[in-house]
Amino acid sequence: MTHWLLRILNVVALAGFAAAVWFAGPLIRYADARPLGPVWLRAAIVGVVVAAAALFYTVRFWQRRTAHKALEAAIVRNDADNDDSQVLEARMSEAIAALKRSSGKRNFLYEIPWYIVIGPPGAGKTTALVNSGLNFPLAGSGTAQPVAGIGGTRSCDWWFTDEAVLIDTAGRYTTQDSDQSRDKKNWLAFLSLLKKYRARQPINGVILAVSLADLMSFDDRQLDAHVAEIRSRLRETYETLRIQFPVYLLFTKADLVSGFMDYFGGFDEARRRKVWGATFQTTDRNKNMAGEAPAEFDALAGRLADEMADRLQEEQDPVARISIFGFPAQFGALRGRVTG
């Protein structure tokens, strides 16, 4: 049940109570008396209940606003500090408080899954979240934005959706190339906080964002170093949290592959929401499924070829048709970089 649906139900319940008091109150009899018969008494009861509800939601609003301002002040105070641990803990405390307020349940920490989003700087993690089509019920402005998300992803931003909690981490935590000792310390501190606050299951999975633009531009040495850093972060995540977790590899900036926009740009929303990817299914969690990647990549390329005739027929622009026709070949050229 979403946060907005709960609000609607609360309003409906309040209106139902007021209607019951106003219309059914005069029908209630006690001995020969009708205690709710006087109009002024019914109006007073309804007024008190409505005022109490309004006061309750006003207090909650101001508490949330005050907490956000306090968090922003904490971040500003620590901007020049080499240690992000205070900012990380402040954001985690604020995020957990917001989650508790929105849920109202005792098991709010485990009601919906938590995923951490990692990837190098500029991989497009935040852009992918903003354009994911997910509903962010705590976004006060009505647009997709993280809780306590100010000044970019300095350490981590918390995104609350109806389906999950997504923690967008700073790109330097993945690459650790700006100040290795500091970045590693803060990355491990972040993982320790997850284990501290959500001990039973710190995370439900990792979303790893990798830019196709990087894959296309890196030479072999750069690519090997890139992969080694990512593997190190995943290994550190496992060693710190001591749990098994799935990894969801998200390739970003696909629109930079020639023909991508023309091929998929004409899709309606329903077609765009369809999954274009692969899931490696196995009952043995210790089995390395990397060997299955080439076959799954070929299956995706096959889907492009199968839909080629329909896409060419749908497209009226001759220039776009040429781009669409060439896209499967452009995609296929990435096979070695994506699956190697």
Wavefront OBJ file of the C-alpha trace (Angstrom):
o trace
v 0.000 0.000 0.000
v 1.563 3.275 -1.062
v 2.063 6.342 1.093
v -0.421 8.349 -0.993
v -3.055 5.635 -0.766
v -2.741 5.667 3.017
v -3.286 9.418 3.007
v -6.401 9.053 0.897
v -7.739 6.326 3.188
v -7.092 8.526 6.232
v -9.047 11.392 4.659
v -11.886 9.046 3.718
v -11.956 7.608 7.247
v -12.031 11.096 8.763
v -14.839 12.162 6.445
v -16.740 8.974 7.251
v -16.407 9.593 10.977
v -17.623 13.179 10.604
v -20.587 12.050 8.494
v -21.472 9.345 11.008
v -21.401 11.800 13.919
v -23.407 14.413 12.044
v -26.083 12.250 10.450
v -26.241 9.169 12.677
v -25.570 10.967 15.966
v -29.175 12.174 16.461
v -30.396 8.588 16.079
v -28.415 7.363 19.080
v -30.567 7.091 22.170
v -29.588 6.494 25.777
v -32.655 5.932 27.927
v -34.910 8.798 26.856
v -32.063 11.125 25.943
v -30.338 11.784 22.613
v -26.812 12.792 23.706
v -25.732 13.771 20.188
v -28.939 15.515 19.299
v -27.784 19.144 19.731
v -26.255 20.549 16.562
v -23.614 22.501 18.479
v -22.367 19.332 20.195
v -22.007 17.399 16.931
v -20.269 20.364 15.324
v -17.902 20.591 18.291
v -17.020 16.890 18.132
v -16.357 17.010 14.385
v -14.368 20.231 14.781
v -12.175 18.820 17.546
v -11.392 15.643 15.574
v -10.605 17.558 12.368
v -8.453 20.045 14.287
v -6.555 17.214 15.998
v -5.890 15.531 12.642
v -4.749 18.821 11.108
v -2.442 19.470 14.069
v -0.984 15.960 13.801
v -0.102 16.312 10.105
v 1.201 19.857 10.606
v 3.559 18.683 13.352
v 4.782 15.815 11.143
v 5.393 18.222 8.272
v 7.444 20.587 10.407
v 9.403 17.725 11.971
v 10.361 16.489 8.519
v 11.265 19.979 7.342
v 13.359 20.657 10.448
v 15.173 17.335 10.074
v 15.984 18.093 6.434
v 17.368 21.529 7.323
v 19.454 20.056 10.125
v 20.854 17.473 7.730
v 21.734 20.133 5.155
v 23.521 22.104 7.872
v 25.460 19.000 8.891
v 26.531 18.419 5.296
v 27.673 22.012 4.871
v 29.671 21.840 8.116
v 31.438 18.718 6.914
v 32.102 19.775 3.328
v 35.734 20.554 4.079
v 36.231 17.435 6.178
v 38.199 14.554 4.666
v 36.041 12.050 6.528
v 32.515 11.443 5.238
v 31.528 9.213 8.162
v 29.537 11.935 9.936
v 27.695 12.838 6.749
v 27.033 9.178 5.985
v 25.605 8.522 9.442
v 23.576 11.742 9.374
v 22.050 10.820 6.033
v 21.373 7.264 7.098
v 19.683 8.404 10.316
v 17.541 10.900 8.412
v 16.668 8.349 5.740
v 15.658 5.754 8.316
v 13.550 8.336 10.158
v 11.798 9.265 6.912
v 11.219 5.597 6.114
v 9.750 5.008 9.578
v 7.396 7.986 9.260
v 6.185 6.929 5.827
v 5.657 3.286 6.806
v 4.275 3.468 10.322
v 5.025 -0.238 10.818
v 7.310 -1.915 13.331
v 9.242 -3.820 10.647
v 9.656 -0.751 8.432
v 13.365 -1.487 7.892
v 12.550 -4.729 6.101
v 9.161 -3.909 4.579
v 10.673 -3.151 1.162
v 14.065 -4.220 -0.241
v 17.184 -2.062 -0.116
v 19.617 -1.830 -3.032
v 22.892 0.052 -3.232
v 23.761 1.631 -6.579
v 27.466 1.718 -7.386
v 29.499 2.719 -10.399
v 32.282 5.092 -11.446
v 31.835 8.871 -11.630
v 29.869 9.968 -14.667
v 28.379 6.521 -15.253
v 24.877 7.998 -15.200
v 23.619 6.358 -12.012
v 21.575 9.333 -10.843
v 20.247 10.061 -14.332
v 19.097 6.455 -14.637
v 17.203 6.726 -11.342
v 15.562 10.027 -12.282
v 14.375 8.593 -15.609
v 13.508 5.127 -14.313
v 9.757 5.747 -14.297
v 9.570 4.724 -10.634
v 7.284 6.540 -8.214
v 9.065 8.522 -5.487
v 6.362 9.127 -2.837
v 8.563 11.242 -0.543
v 9.596 13.704 -3.261
v 8.065 16.889 -1.931
v 8.252 18.769 -5.239
v 6.478 16.019 -7.147
v 9.585 15.322 -9.231
v 12.039 12.489 -8.789
v 14.605 13.512 -6.200
v 16.444 11.807 -3.354
v 15.915 12.378 0.335
v 18.575 14.841 1.504
v 19.845 15.081 -2.056
v 21.643 18.405 -2.258
v 24.803 19.383 -4.093
v 25.091 16.175 -6.089
v 26.046 12.754 -4.790
v 28.829 13.768 -2.413
v 28.608 10.602 -0.346
v 25.258 8.916 -0.932
v 21.689 9.862 -1.772
v 18.624 7.937 -0.648
v 15.811 7.371 -3.124
v 12.532 6.042 -1.717
v 10.228 4.373 -4.229
v 7.024 2.413 -3.728
v 8.921 -0.800 -4.452
v 12.369 -0.331 -2.905
v 14.941 1.882 -1.219
v 17.768 2.795 -3.621
v 21.010 4.165 -2.158
v 22.987 6.029 -4.810
v 26.654 6.100 -3.782
v 29.317 8.555 -4.901
v 31.248 7.397 -7.950
v 34.578 7.916 -6.186
v 33.615 5.181 -3.726
v 33.776 2.741 -6.646
v 36.942 3.933 -8.374
v 38.730 5.311 -5.282
v 40.999 7.335 -7.538
v 40.644 10.821 -6.017
v 42.116 9.983 -2.599
v 42.422 6.232 -2.266
v 42.878 5.963 1.492
v 40.042 8.399 2.250
v 37.670 6.934 -0.341
v 38.289 3.380 0.842
v 37.773 4.383 4.469
v 34.476 6.095 3.669
v 33.284 3.229 1.461
v 33.909 0.685 4.218
v 32.284 3.029 6.752
v 29.193 3.172 4.550
v 28.999 -0.628 4.391
v 29.461 -0.866 8.170
v 26.563 1.538 8.703
v 24.329 -0.659 6.564
v 25.275 -3.645 8.682
v 24.704 -1.655 11.879
v 21.268 -0.246 11.042
v 19.865 -3.196 9.065
v 21.619 -6.108 10.693
v 19.294 -8.908 9.598
v 19.796 -8.175 5.897
v 21.892 -5.069 5.175
v 21.032 -5.067 1.450
v 18.906 -7.077 -0.947
v 21.187 -6.523 -3.904
v 23.678 -4.320 -5.742
v 22.863 -2.333 -8.876
v 26.115 -1.847 -10.775
v 26.038 0.942 -13.359
v 28.562 0.692 -16.195
v 28.692 3.266 -18.979
v 28.731 1.907 -22.521
v 30.548 5.103 -23.459
v 33.416 3.993 -21.203
v 33.425 0.496 -22.679
v 33.644 1.944 -26.183
v 36.436 4.415 -25.341
v 38.674 2.455 -22.942
v 41.712 0.629 -24.227
v 42.385 -2.889 -22.929
v 44.553 -1.698 -20.037
v 41.973 0.835 -18.876
v 39.184 -1.706 -19.172
v 41.091 -4.293 -17.110
v 41.737 -1.705 -14.386
v 38.069 -0.659 -14.484
v 36.870 -4.234 -14.023
v 39.404 -4.883 -11.246
v 38.134 -1.907 -9.223
v 34.525 -3.027 -9.557
v 35.389 -6.570 -8.501
v 37.203 -5.195 -5.461
v 34.138 -3.202 -4.396
v 31.872 -6.234 -4.768
v 34.312 -8.382 -2.802
v 34.530 -5.756 -0.036
v 30.742 -5.591 0.076
v 30.515 -9.344 0.604
v 33.354 -9.450 3.154
v 31.844 -6.614 5.206
v 28.179 -7.600 5.095
v 28.721 -11.384 5.063
v 25.587 -12.129 3.065
v 24.847 -13.456 -0.408
v 23.320 -10.837 -2.687
v 22.430 -10.565 -6.381
v 24.217 -8.096 -8.645
v 22.203 -6.310 -11.334
v 24.471 -4.979 -14.084
v 22.947 -1.868 -15.644
v 24.540 -0.575 -18.845
v 23.980 3.177 -19.051
v 24.406 5.745 -21.818
v 23.170 3.273 -24.421
v 21.812 6.261 -26.317
v 25.401 6.986 -27.372
v 25.487 3.763 -29.404
v 24.765 4.729 -32.999
v 21.194 3.858 -33.951
v 19.895 3.251 -30.431
v 17.680 6.328 -30.279
v 16.198 5.744 -33.726
v 15.555 2.062 -33.012
v 13.877 2.523 -29.631
v 12.799 6.173 -29.789
v 9.534 5.377 -31.559
v 8.394 2.897 -28.932
v 5.357 3.769 -26.847
v 5.591 3.682 -23.053
v 4.412 0.077 -22.762
v 7.113 -1.153 -25.159
v 9.804 0.951 -23.489
v 8.975 -0.579 -20.116
v 9.640 -4.109 -21.339
v 12.824 -5.692 -20.041
v 15.699 -5.737 -22.503
v 18.259 -7.803 -20.690
v 18.971 -11.226 -19.225
v 18.798 -12.955 -15.854
v 21.223 -15.735 -15.013
v 19.207 -18.384 -13.189
v 20.978 -20.964 -11.035
v 20.301 -22.840 -7.814
v 24.040 -22.932 -7.056
v 24.949 -19.481 -5.740
v 28.658 -20.305 -5.888
v 28.562 -21.066 -9.605
v 30.234 -18.526 -11.886
v 27.663 -17.626 -14.539
v 29.969 -15.386 -16.581
v 30.241 -18.100 -19.213
v 26.547 -17.666 -20.002
v 26.951 -13.990 -20.932
v 27.911 -14.459 -24.627
v 24.848 -16.621 -25.320
v 22.541 -14.143 -23.589
v 24.108 -11.263 -25.528
v 23.504 -13.145 -28.771
v 19.872 -13.681 -27.731
v 19.427 -9.924 -27.285
v 21.017 -9.299 -30.675
v 18.637 -11.874 -32.128
v 15.659 -9.963 -30.751
v 16.889 -6.842 -32.528
v 17.121 -8.733 -35.797
v 13.694 -10.332 -35.347
v 12.030 -6.942 -34.868
v 13.998 -5.231 -37.618
v 11.362 -5.623 -40.335
v 8.629 -4.182 -38.114
v 10.781 -1.224 -37.066
v 11.700 -0.378 -40.650
v 8.047 -0.540 -41.650
v 7.002 1.704 -38.749
v 9.640 4.354 -39.480
v 8.816 6.891 -42.193
v 12.064 8.888 -42.152
v 14.571 7.352 -44.636
v 17.578 8.643 -42.667
v 16.248 7.089 -39.465
v 15.659 3.835 -41.350
v 19.338 3.665 -42.262
v 20.248 4.255 -38.612
v 17.809 1.568 -37.448
v 19.148 -0.898 -40.000
v 22.697 -0.379 -38.749
v 21.942 -0.564 -35.031
v 22.145 -4.383 -34.630
v 25.659 -4.299 -36.095
v 26.662 -1.460 -33.756
v 25.259 -3.402 -30.821
v 27.012 -6.592 -31.914
v 30.342 -4.763 -32.006
v 30.096 -4.388 -28.213
v 29.955 -8.148 -27.636
v 33.584 -8.565 -26.680
v 33.587 -5.592 -24.308
v 30.302 -6.490 -22.625
v 30.816 -10.246 -22.236
v 34.607 -10.534 -22.106
l 1 2 3 4 5 6 7 8 9 10 11 12 13 14 15 16 17 18 19 20 21 22 23 24 25 26 27 28 29 30 31 32 33 34 35 36 37 38 39 40 41 42 43 44 45 46 47 48 49 50 51 52 53 54 55 56 57 58 59 60 61 62 63 64 65 66 67 68 69 70 71 72 73 74 75 76 77 78 79 80 81 82 83 84 85 86 87 88 89 90 91 92 93 94 95 96 97 98 99 100 101 102 103 104 105 106 107 108 109 110 111 112 113 114 115 116 117 118 119 120 121 122 123 124 125 126 127 128 129 130 131 132 133 134 135 136 137 138 139 140 141 142 143 144 145 146 147 148 149 150 151 152 153 154 155 156 157 158 159 160 161 162 163 164 165 166 167 168 169 170 171 172 173 174 175 176 177 178 179 180 181 182 183 184 185 186 187 188 189 190 191 192 193 194 195 196 197 198 199 200 201 202 203 204 205 206 207 208 209 210 211 212 213 214 215 216 217 218 219 220 221 222 223 224 225 226 227 228 229 230 231 232 233 234 235 236 237 238 239 240 241 242 243 244 245 246 247 248 249 250 251 252 253 254 255 256 257 258 259 260 261 262 263 264 265 266 267 268 269 270 271 272 273 274 275 276 277 278 279 280 281 282 283 284 285 286 287 288 289 290 291 292 293 294 295 296 297 298 299 300 301 302 303 304 305 306 307 308 309 310 311 312 313 314 315 316 317 318 319 320 321 322 323 324 325 326 327 328 329 330 331 332 333 334 335 336 337 338 339 340
